[in-house]
Amino acid sequence: MNRQGRLVQVARTGPQDTRGRPLADLRISVMDRCNFRCPYCMPRETYGDRYRFLAAAERLSFDEIARLARLFVRHGVRKLRLTGGEPLLRSNLADLIGELSVIEGLEDLALTTNGVLLAQHAAELAANGLRRVTVSLDTLDAETFRRMNGGFDGLDRVLDGIRAAREAGLAPIRVNCVVQRGVNDGQVLDLARHFRATGITVRFIEYMDVGNRNHWNLERVVPARELYEHIAAVYPLRPLAGAYRGEVAQRYGYTDRLGEIGFVTSVTQPFCGDCTRARLSSDGILYTCLFATEGLDLRARLRGGAADDELLALIGSRWTERTDRYSELRNVAPASQPQRRIEMYYIGG
């Protein structure tokens, strides 16, 4: 199992960081709230009824998001992904999709969702220019589903949302599964089997130490190699080349040509060296790593009257100074890594 295709190049029209990584992908969190309380992301004991989320006025408006997105595209970003929290909790999200979809130079516009609200929105999102969708789904077992999302029902609604996305023409559809030992590791073959031959790609993600509250322990990480061997023993696999530099999943096709799966190996085989992603929180803070400890406040500059050239310079300067490689350093010097990190729900996965 190796990281084939990692050297596929993208056009470098914008800034490069200190490791020569271009800025090509921007993830925009449009909502810090979520309708789940997944223990590995937003545990209920912390994010209960009294937790203070952002007020509407604190979040970036659609106009502000669109303005910043255009500036990032001028810096070389070609892929935008809307995340959360749960992005479909943001009212009139299709209107923002419409604004973003017409940005000149943008090549890809995607959405990551837990899928519970997807069925009622898929057609409108597609009509307004959304190209593809990723659904977070860790299991097909109803009891495990409730355990992993903090006690909520809704598995049938998620599956209905995936069907609605297919009918709306959102493609390719991906299903992201975070695997935890002793929780859902015995169910990965069920997911692979369910979506095999459907055109939907399942990506199995190693359980990561994101944020500060998920009580991460290396013993709960199931290495991608182990998952690969488990699935390949039933459905033989062949490696596929990566489609572009910065692609995080190792891709494998079924040897009978009935689809593909992927593995995201952030813990056992870090891919920091090819990371081309920036992240924008729902209140306008720019982060250059999923494991960041601090960011650049663009909202304050926006609302303070900054011109586009000033914002472009700020974004470019922050990226060219970027040194992030947390996952690589975690493996060689874990004790030296910062203990307080930005929560995943705040900047998207």
N, C-alpha and C positions, 0 to 999 in steps of 0.2 A: 504494500500500500504506500504510494508516494504521491507527492504533490505535482502531478503531471500538468503541463500547460501553464505553469506559473509565470513564465517569462513572456507570454503574449503581451505585446505592447499596445498602449493606447496613445492617441495623439497628445503630445505634451504642449498644449497651448498656454498653460498657466503656470503658476509657481510650483516649485518642487521643495520638499522639506529637506532637512539636513541629511537624510538618507536617500535622497533622490526619488522620493515617492511623489507622484503628481497628485493634484487635487482633482478627483474625477467623480466623486459620489457624495451626495449630501442627503442626510437623513433628517427630516423635519418632524419634531414632535408637535402635534397640533393640539394635544389635550393631555394634561397631567393626571386626569382621573381615569378610573377603570371600573368596569362592572364585575370584575373578578377580584379575588384576594389570594392570588397564587403565593404559597409560602416562599418560593424562591425569588419573588419579585416584590410583592406588596402584602406581606403577612398581616393578617387581620389584627393581631395584637398591637401593631403599630398604626396601621391605616384604618382605624375604626371610625365610628360616627363623628367623633370629635376632632379628627385630624383636619387641619386647615390646608386645603388645596388652594391653588391660585384662584383669585377672583377673575371674572371675565375680562375686566379692564387691564389686568396684569398680563394676560396672554397677548401675543402678537395678533393683530387683526389680519384678516385675509389680505388686505392691501399691503401691509407691512411684510407679510410672508412672501407675497409675490414679488415685491420690490427686492428683497434680499435674495430670493431665488434667481432673479435675473442677474444680479451682481455675481453670484457664485457661478452661473453659467458663463459669464464673461471671463471668469478665472479658470475655465476649463471643465467645470462640472458638466457631465453628460447624463447623469442618472439622478433622479430625485425619488425618494421614498418617504411617504407620509406614515408616521408612527404615533405612538402614545407612550404611556397610558393606552387607552382604547380610542383610536382616532374617530370611530363612527359615533362616539358620544358628542362630537363637535357638531353643532347645528349647521345645517346647510353646507356640509363638507363638499358636496358636488359643485357648488359655486367656486370654491377654491380650486378644485380639480380643473374646472373650465379655464380659470385664469392661468394656471401653471401649464396646461397642455399646449398653449399657443406660444410659449416662450421659444424664440428662435434659437436653434442650436441644441435644444434639449432632445435627447434621443430615447429616453425611457422614463416613464412615470408610473410608480408602483405604490402599493398600499400594504401594510402589515396590520392584521386584525386578529382578534380572537374568534371572529366569525359569528358570534351570537346575533348580531344585528345585520349581518351581510345580506341575507336573503331579501330584506326589504329595501336595500340600497343598491344592490349590484347593478341593476339595469340602468339606473340614473347615473351612477358613477361611470359606467362604460360609455354611456351616451355623451357624457361631458369630457371624455378624453382619457380616463384611466385606462392603462394598457394591461396591467397584470396585478395579481394579488397573491399575498402569502398569508396563510392561515396558521396560527399557532394551535396545535392540537397534539397533546402528549399521550393520548391513549384513546382506544375505542371502547374501553370498559367503563360503564356508567359510574360504578362506585369509585374507581381510581380517578376518573374525571373529576368527581366532586372533591375528592381528597386533594387533588393537585391544583384546584382553582379556588380553594377556600370554602367549599361547602355548597356551591351552586349547581343546580341542574342546568341542562341546556345542551347536552351532547347532540341530541337530534336536531336542534336549531343550528348548530355548527355545521353538521353534515348537510342540512338543507341550504345553508349559506354557500357551501362549496358547490353544490349542484346549481344554485342560482348564478353563481359566478361563471360556471361553464356555459350555461345557457345564454348569458349576457355577452359571451365572447371574450372574457378576460382570460388571457393566456400568455405565457404558461402559468398555471396555478401551482404553487408550492405549498407543502404542508411542513411546518417546522415542529419537530418533536425534541424537547429537552429530556434527556434520559438520566434518571437517577437510580443508582443501585438500591435494590430493595423496595423500590416504589413502582416503577413502570418498565424496568429493564427486561422483565419477562414477557412483555407485550409488544416488543418492537416488530416481531415477525407478523403479528396480526395487522399492524399498520402497513407494512410492506405488502402483504397479501391483499389487503383491502383496496389499495390504490394501484396495484400492479395492473397494467394493460388499460388504464383509464386516461393516460396522458398527463396525470398529476404526479409530480415528483415529491417524494418524501425526503426530507433532510433530517438526519439524526444529529443532534447537537450535544456535545459534551457539556455536562453541568459545570457552569463557571461561577467564579467568586465575584459576581457583579454586586455593586452596592455594599451595604454594611449590615444588612439585617437578615440574610437568608441562611445564616449558620452553616456556611459552606465548609465541607470537609472533603479532602482528597479521596477518602475512602468511599465516598458516594459517587465519584466519577467513574463512569463506565467507558474505558478507552474505545475509540472508534475502531481500532483493530479488532477488539473483541466483538463488537456489533457486526462488523463486516464478516467475520468468520461465521457468526451465528446465522446470518442471512444467506451468505453464499453457500452454506452447506445444504440449503433447501433450494435456493434459486441462484445458480451460478452467475457470477458477475464478471464483467470485463471493464478495465479502466477506460475512461473517456478523457480527452484533452480538455483543459480549461478553455472557456470561451473568451476570457479577457484577463488582463492583469488586475489583481485585486479581488478576483472571485474567491469567496471564502470557503466554498464547499469543494471537497474532493468528489468528483462525479464518477459514477459507475453505471454501466448499462447492463440489463439482463442479457445473457448470452442468446436468449431466444428472441431478442429484439422487442420485448413487450414492456418497454419503458426503462426508466432509470431511477436511481436513488442517489443521495449524497450524504457526506459525513463532514461535520464541522468540528475540527480538531483543535480548538483554541487552547486546550490544556496540554494535550500530549504532543502535538506538533504545531506549535504557534506559527502564525503566518503574518506576523507584524511587518516583516520586510516587504510585503506587497500590499499593505493596507493603504488604500487611497480614499478613505472615508472621513468626512467631517460630520458633526452632529450639531443641530440647532434645537435648543430646548423650546418649550412652548412660551416661555417668557423672554426668548430672544438671546440666550447665552450660547455662544459658540464654543463647542468642545472638540478637541482633535483626537479623542480616544474614548472608547466605551468605558475605560477604567480611569477616566480623568478625575483629578481632585479640584481643578479650578478651570474657569473659562473666561471668555471675553464677552462683556456685556454690549451687544449690538443694539438692543432695544433703547438703552439710554441715549446712544448716539442718534438713532433714528428719531426719537421723540425730542431730542435736543436740537434738531434741525440740520444734522450733518448732510452734506452733499454726497452724491454718488461716488465721486472721486475719493473723498475722504474714507468712505466705507470700504471701497475697493482696496485702498491702501492698508487699512486695518486688517482686513481679511487676508490679504496677501502676506503681510508681515507676520501675522500669527502662524500662517501655514509654513512659511519659509523657516521659521524658528522651531518648528515642531521636531521633537526628538522621541516621541512616544514609542515604546516597545514593551509595554507592561507584561504581556504574556510570555515573551522571551525571558525577561528578567525574573518572572515568578519561578521559572524552572531552575534558574541557576543561583538566585540569591533571594529566596522568599522572605527572609527576615528583614530585608532592606526595603521592601515595597510598602507604600503608604497604606495605612489601615482605614483611612476615611476617604471613601470614593463617592462619586455622584451616583444616585440610585438609578437603576435601569429604567424604571417607569417614567422618569423625568426626561430622559434623552432618547428613549427607544433602544431596542436591542440591536 
